[in-house]
Amino acid sequence: MSTKVILIRHGETEWSYQKRYCGFTDIELNEKGRQQARRLLKRLSKEKIHKVYSSDMKRTVQFAKIVFKDLPVEELLDLREMNFGIFEGLTYQDIMEKYPRVYGEWLGSSLDIITQGEGLKILARRVRKALRRILSQNSNKTVAVFTHGGPIRVILCDILRLDLKEIWQIELGLASISIIEFVKGRGRVHLLNDIPYLNR
C-alpha cells in the first residue's frame, strides 16, 4: 500500500515578485500566480487526485481552488510557511540595512529562533505532524498538497536524509511540482521542482 503525494508550491504573489520574505503574512496571488494555476490545471489534468490539502494561507488556498475547483480543499495550519518574524515583508537589501548582524546569525543557526518568528526545528515539527496526518488518512491514494517552499524543503530533507541545515540548498521555483511516493512511511522522490510546464 502506498500514498502518492504531489507537493505543490504556490504561485507568484506581489511579495514574491518583489523578493520579500513572506511567511505568516497572508498575501494573495497576483495575476501571474493565477495564470500559473491555470497552467497547472492543464499539467495535472490526467492525474486522478483523491484528496486536496492546503496551507490555510490565501496564496495556497487560491492556487488549490483554481487547479481543483471541483474538489474540496482541506486547510491545515501546520502546512504554513515559516514565520520569519522581523524579516517579514522585507527584501534582502532591507534586512542588510536594518538587521545585518541578526541575519548573519540566522543564516548560521536558523534551526533556532532568532527573528522573533520560528526556527527550522519548529517548522519541521509541525510539517512532519501534517504529513503524518495526510499519510494516515490516504493509504493507496494520490493527494495534492499545496504549500510553501519551507515545508516542501523540510519533507525533502527528511526523505533524502539531509540535515535541516541544508534546507536552503534545495531549489524550488514558484508553482513547482515535486512528487513523492510513500510506502510504509518511507518516501521515494519521483519528481523534483518541475516547472518547465509553465512555459508550454
Phi, psi and omega in degrees: 000132182225164174231125178265121183246119176261107181270125185234122174277139182299165180277189188290143170237172177297324180290320178292325176298321180274002179060046177260143176295128182221108179248274181274354178290130190268086183261141178274164172294149169266185184297322178295322177298319178292324177295319177299322178296321179293326176290323178294325176306315178292320182299324184259011186300333182264358179277136174269102183261126181268331185208145179237128176242155178208149163303156182275008178284147183304319186295328178275320180296316177300315181300313181297319185286337173287319183286318183236068184290342182260002180243144175292148179247118178271120183268130179238118179300326183293349178270007179296159172293165174300142172280113185274004174059235184292348178273349182304129177082357183260148171273171177302317180297319177302314183295318181292335176280321187264320188224050184300320181291314181298320181296317178298319178294320181295317179297325182283332183213055184286001172295333183253167182277122177233336190261011187067019177240242179237154168261172181297328180298317180292316177304311183298321182299314183284327178294318178297322177299315179297318181295319178301319179296315181298315182293321182293335183266356190222048177297132178062033180230171175245127181236150174252131182236112180264118184210213190234173182301316182299306179301319179296319179295323177300312181299316180293320177301317180296315182293319182274002179058044176262147174295144179303334179297342181270005189303322184282357178276353180265118181275129178222113179284159173299140181066018180284155179243134171230134184242130181231137174252126179254126175236119183051041176084351180260132184260148174231127182280123178258333181207140182226126173054049178283114177229352180304332181301336181293339183257006182277000000 
